[in-house]
Amino acid sequence: MKTIKPYLAALAVVFIWSGWITLSRHGVHSLLQPADITLLRYWTAFLAVSPLILRYPWRRFSMWQYLVVGLGVGFPYTMLSFYGLKVVRAAHAGVLVNGMLPVLGAIAAWLLFRQRIAFHRYAAIGLIFFSNLVMTGGLVFTVDRTAGIILLLIAALCYTFHMTGIRLWHMSWQDVVVIVPMVNVVLFTPMWYFFPSGFSQASLQDMAVQAIYQGVIVNVLALVCVAYAIRHLGTITVSLFMSFVPVTTALLAWIVLGEALQPWEIAGIIGCSAGLLWYSREPKSQALKATQTIKPDRD
């Protein structure tokens, strides 16, 4: 059970993030503005974990460590994503943000941790990245769409900083679930006044749905799962799981909304699945070494 828990945590994040992309796409096309959804997200999370915030040992990490981890999945990430989602479809946004994570995660792991992986795993990452591109079915590069794509790619870079910081400084889920809402409530609340707002026209239902999903499910439950999975599996493996968000988004749309999968989306799903299976295969040398390590002594 100890070995399967981190994988279950990573899998839970995949489904939560799929719902987040869909809900955010809906939210930014309602009367709520990106800044409104961001404010709801972090204030709801702040209130949910406020008892932990009061007891947290704030001298444990430095200020810039708090900023890297807190802002990596904080308002820069959400604002970039929300404005990108205004002009880029949800499924394509999942490809651009989450499909880039294995590549960025592998680069960060090599640069910071000198972590090297077997050649076949680099090839598997490439297959998954290519399969995510196939799922887009071809992007039309208008000026607005190009700007949206750039915003979403920067958001992917922000999220990579967040995941890398967790591993680099050995932060637990208890640290992350406190740091993220605290940092963003303090920094973004005064900034909100300078962005367009639709609070006065938006319905209470829209605000409640965004607050609960963004603030509790995404910013508390998902962050707990991400931090737990990174601590036990590493940045590359968790990034690999996150690259499946476009796949689950397409599948959920087919099951829940009755949207038929296009041929290129089916091809992308098959490619992503093959890439994950390929990545999970242990190199023969490591498998042999592990077998020799646990082999019982016959003397």
C-alpha positions in Angstrom: 0.0 0.0 0.0 3.0 2.3 0.6 4.1 2.1 -3.0 0.7 2.7 -4.6 -0.4 5.7 -2.6 1.8 8.2 -4.4 0.6 6.9 -7.8 -3.0 7.2 -6.6 -2.3 10.8 -5.5 -0.8 11.6 -8.9 -3.8 10.0 -10.6 -6.2 12.1 -8.5 -4.4 15.3 -9.6 -4.9 14.3 -13.3 -8.7 14.1 -12.9 -8.9 17.2 -10.7 -6.9 19.2 -13.2 -9.1 18.0 -16.1 -12.1 19.4 -14.3 -10.2 22.6 -13.4 -9.4 23.3 -17.1 -13.1 22.8 -18.1 -14.5 24.8 -15.2 -12.0 27.6 -15.7 -12.8 27.8 -19.4 -16.5 28.1 -18.5 -15.7 30.6 -15.7 -13.7 33.1 -17.9 -16.6 33.2 -20.3 -19.1 34.0 -17.6 -19.4 37.5 -16.0 -16.6 36.6 -13.6 -13.2 38.0 -14.7 -9.8 36.1 -14.3 -8.9 38.3 -11.4 -12.2 37.5 -9.7 -11.7 33.7 -10.0 -8.1 34.1 -8.8 -9.3 36.0 -5.7 -12.0 33.5 -4.9 -9.5 30.6 -5.3 -6.9 31.8 -2.8 -9.2 33.4 -0.3 -11.4 30.3 -0.1 -8.2 28.2 0.3 -6.9 30.6 2.9 -10.1 30.3 5.0 -10.1 26.5 4.7 -6.5 26.1 6.1 -6.5 29.2 8.4 -6.1 27.0 11.5 -2.9 25.5 10.0 -1.6 29.0 9.0 -1.8 30.3 12.6 0.3 27.4 13.9 2.8 27.1 11.0 6.5 27.6 11.8 7.2 30.4 9.3 11.0 30.5 10.1 11.4 27.0 8.5 12.1 28.4 5.0 13.4 31.6 3.5 11.2 34.3 1.9 12.3 33.5 -1.6 11.6 29.8 -1.1 8.1 30.7 -0.1 7.7 33.0 -3.1 8.9 30.3 -5.6 6.6 27.6 -4.3 3.7 29.9 -3.6 3.7 31.9 -6.8 4.7 28.9 -9.0 1.1 27.6 -8.7 -0.2 31.0 -7.5 -1.7 34.0 -9.2 0.9 34.3 -12.0 0.0 30.7 -13.0 -3.8 31.2 -12.7 -3.9 34.6 -14.4 -1.8 33.4 -17.3 -3.9 30.3 -17.6 -7.3 32.2 -17.4 -6.4 34.8 -20.0 -5.0 32.0 -22.2 -8.3 30.1 -21.8 -10.2 33.1 -23.1 -8.9 32.4 -26.6 -7.7 28.8 -26.5 -10.0 25.8 -26.2 -9.9 23.8 -23.0 -8.5 20.6 -24.6 -5.8 22.6 -26.4 -4.9 24.5 -23.1 -4.4 21.1 -21.4 -2.0 20.2 -24.2 0.0 23.4 -24.0 0.3 23.5 -20.2 0.3 19.9 -19.1 1.8 18.5 -22.3 4.9 20.6 -21.7 5.4 19.5 -18.1 7.4 16.3 -18.8 9.8 18.2 -21.0 10.3 21.1 -18.6 10.4 18.6 -15.6 13.1 16.6 -17.2 15.1 19.7 -18.0 14.8 21.0 -14.4 15.7 17.6 -12.9 18.8 17.4 -15.0 19.9 21.0 -14.3 19.2 21.1 -10.6 19.5 17.5 -9.5 21.8 16.1 -12.2 19.2 13.4 -12.5 19.7 11.2 -15.5 17.2 8.7 -16.7 17.5 5.9 -19.1 17.5 6.8 -22.8 14.2 4.9 -23.5 12.5 7.2 -20.9 13.6 10.3 -22.7 12.1 8.7 -25.9 8.9 8.0 -23.9 8.7 11.7 -22.8 9.1 12.7 -26.5 6.3 10.3 -27.5 3.9 11.7 -24.9 4.7 15.3 -25.9 4.2 14.5 -29.6 1.0 12.7 -28.8 -0.3 15.7 -27.0 0.4 17.8 -30.0 -1.4 15.4 -32.2 -4.5 15.7 -29.9 -4.8 19.4 -30.9 -5.7 18.5 -34.4 -3.8 21.5 -35.6 -3.9 25.0 -34.0 -4.9 28.1 -36.0 -2.3 30.8 -35.2 -4.2 34.1 -35.2 -2.7 37.0 -33.2 -5.0 36.4 -30.2 -4.5 32.7 -30.3 -0.8 33.0 -30.5 -0.8 35.3 -27.5 -2.9 32.8 -25.6 -0.5 30.0 -26.5 2.4 32.1 -25.2 0.6 32.8 -21.9 -0.2 29.1 -21.4 3.4 28.1 -22.1 4.6 30.6 -19.5 2.1 29.1 -17.1 3.6 25.7 -17.7 7.0 27.1 -16.8 5.6 28.6 -13.6 4.2 25.3 -12.5 7.5 23.6 -13.2 9.2 26.0 -10.8 6.6 25.1 -8.2 7.1 21.3 -8.5 10.9 21.7 -8.6 10.9 23.9 -5.5 8.9 21.3 -3.6 11.5 18.6 -4.3 14.6 20.8 -4.0 13.7 22.0 -0.5 12.0 18.8 0.6 8.7 20.5 1.3 5.8 18.3 2.5 2.1 18.7 1.6 1.6 20.3 5.0 4.0 23.1 3.9 2.5 23.6 0.5 -1.1 23.7 1.6 -0.3 26.6 3.9 2.3 28.5 1.8 0.3 28.8 -1.4 -2.8 30.5 -0.1 -0.9 32.6 2.4 1.5 34.0 -0.2 -1.2 34.7 -2.8 -3.8 36.3 -0.4 -1.1 38.7 0.8 0.3 39.6 -2.6 -2.7 39.4 -4.9 -5.5 40.9 -2.8 -4.3 44.5 -3.3 -3.5 43.8 -7.0 -7.1 42.7 -7.6 -8.3 46.3 -7.5 -6.3 47.1 -10.6 -7.9 44.4 -12.8 -11.3 44.3 -14.4 -14.0 42.7 -12.1 -17.4 41.3 -12.7 -18.4 40.5 -9.1 -21.3 43.0 -9.1 -22.9 41.3 -12.1 -22.0 37.6 -11.5 -24.4 35.2 -10.0 -23.9 33.7 -6.5 -24.0 30.2 -8.1 -21.1 31.0 -10.4 -19.1 32.4 -7.5 -19.8 29.5 -5.2 -18.9 26.9 -7.8 -15.6 28.6 -8.6 -14.8 29.2 -5.0 -15.4 25.6 -3.9 -13.7 23.9 -6.9 -10.8 26.4 -7.3 -10.2 27.1 -3.6 -10.9 23.7 -1.9 -10.6 20.9 -4.5 -7.8 22.4 -6.6 -5.9 24.6 -4.1 -6.1 22.3 -1.1 -6.8 18.7 -2.1 -4.9 18.8 -5.4 -1.9 20.6 -3.9 -1.7 18.0 -1.1 -1.7 15.2 -3.7 0.9 16.9 -5.9 3.3 17.6 -3.0 2.9 14.0 -1.7 3.4 12.5 -5.1 6.5 14.6 -5.9 8.1 13.7 -2.5 7.8 10.0 -3.3 8.0 9.8 -7.1 10.0 12.8 -8.2 9.4 15.7 -10.5 9.7 13.9 -13.8 7.2 11.1 -12.9 4.6 13.5 -11.6 5.1 15.7 -14.7 4.5 12.7 -16.8 1.2 12.0 -15.0 0.2 15.7 -15.5 0.7 15.3 -19.2 -2.3 13.0 -19.3 -4.7 15.8 -18.4 -5.5 16.5 -22.1 -6.4 12.8 -22.5 -8.7 12.7 -19.5 -10.2 16.0 -20.5 -11.1 14.6 -23.9 -12.4 11.3 -22.4 -14.5 13.1 -19.8 -16.0 15.3 -22.5 -16.9 12.2 -24.4 -18.5 10.4 -21.5 -20.2 13.3 -19.7 -21.0 15.7 -22.5 -21.4 13.2 -25.3 -18.7 14.9 -27.4 -17.4 12.3 -29.9 -13.6 11.8 -30.0 -12.0 12.9 -33.2 -9.5 10.5 -35.0 -6.5 12.6 -34.0 -7.7 12.6 -30.3 -7.9 8.8 -30.3 -4.4 8.7 -31.8 -3.1 11.0 -29.1 -4.7 8.9 -26.3 -3.1 5.7 -27.7 0.3 7.5 -28.0 0.1 8.9 -24.5 -0.8 5.5 -23.0 2.0 3.8 -24.9 4.4 6.5 -23.7 3.5 6.0 -20.1 3.8 2.2 -20.3 7.2 2.6 -22.1 8.4 5.1 -19.4 7.4 2.8 -16.6 9.5 -0.1 -17.9 12.6 -0.5 -15.7 15.9 -0.7 -17.6 17.3 -4.3 -17.6 20.4 -3.3 -15.6 18.3 -1.7 -12.8 15.8 -4.5 -12.7 18.7 -7.1 -12.4 20.3 -5.0 -9.7 17.1 -4.8 -7.7 16.6 -8.6 -8.1 20.1 -9.2 -6.8 19.6 -6.8 -3.9 16.5 -8.6 -2.6 17.7 -12.1 -3.4 17.7 -14.2 -0.1 20.9 -15.6 1.2 21.0 -19.4 0.7 24.0 -20.1 2.9 
